[in-house]
């Protein structure tokens, strides 16, 4: 089987994620953090750093392989 993937610029993805979070109205720790901090503070916060470390950009593709092998 052959897959083709387009990968979004990681920096653009993070900036977009931050602005999207600020526009949301539901309760979630990331939403609250984005509304509380400026972009620099958001990116340096230990919660954000941990989230990006634990769920790197390619993680979903590795999980997809696990799901397809089941």
C-alpha positions as CSV (number, residue, x, y, z in Angstrom):
1,X,0.0,0.0,0.0
2,X,1.3,3.5,-0.9
3,X,0.6,6.7,1.2
4,X,1.2,10.3,0.3
5,X,1.3,12.9,3.0
6,X,1.6,16.7,3.0
7,X,3.1,18.1,6.2
8,X,2.2,21.5,7.4
9,X,5.0,23.8,8.4
10,X,5.4,23.0,12.2
11,X,5.9,26.7,13.2
12,X,2.8,27.7,11.3
13,X,0.9,24.9,12.9
14,X,1.8,26.0,16.4
15,X,0.9,29.7,15.8
16,X,-2.4,28.6,14.3
17,X,-3.1,26.3,17.3
18,X,-2.4,29.2,19.7
19,X,-4.8,31.5,17.9
20,X,-7.4,28.8,17.5
21,X,-7.3,28.1,21.3
22,X,-7.7,31.8,22.1
23,X,-10.9,31.9,20.1
24,X,-12.5,28.9,21.8
25,X,-15.3,29.0,24.4
26,X,-15.1,25.6,25.9
27,X,-13.2,24.7,29.1
28,X,-9.8,23.0,28.5
29,X,-6.5,23.6,30.2
30,X,-4.9,24.6,26.8
31,X,-7.6,27.1,26.1
32,X,-7.3,28.7,29.5
33,X,-3.5,28.9,29.1
34,X,-3.7,30.4,25.6
35,X,-6.1,33.1,26.9
36,X,-4.0,33.8,29.9
37,X,-0.5,34.1,28.3
38,X,1.0,35.8,25.3
39,X,2.4,33.5,22.6
40,X,5.9,33.5,24.0
41,X,4.6,32.6,27.5
42,X,2.4,29.9,26.0
43,X,5.2,28.3,24.2
44,X,7.5,28.4,27.2
45,X,4.9,27.1,29.7
46,X,5.8,23.6,31.0
47,X,2.3,22.3,30.1
48,X,2.7,23.3,26.4
49,X,6.3,22.0,26.2
50,X,5.2,18.7,27.7
51,X,2.2,18.4,25.4
52,X,4.4,18.9,22.3
53,X,7.0,16.5,23.7
54,X,4.5,13.8,24.4
55,X,2.6,14.2,21.1
56,X,5.1,15.2,18.5
57,X,4.0,16.0,14.9
58,X,4.5,12.5,13.5
59,X,2.9,10.7,16.5
60,X,-0.5,10.2,14.8
61,X,1.1,8.3,11.9
62,X,2.8,5.9,14.3
63,X,-0.5,5.4,16.1
64,X,-2.3,4.9,12.7
65,X,0.1,2.0,12.0
66,X,-0.6,0.4,15.4
67,X,-4.4,0.7,14.7
68,X,-4.1,-0.7,11.2
69,X,-2.0,-3.7,12.5
70,X,-4.8,-4.7,15.0
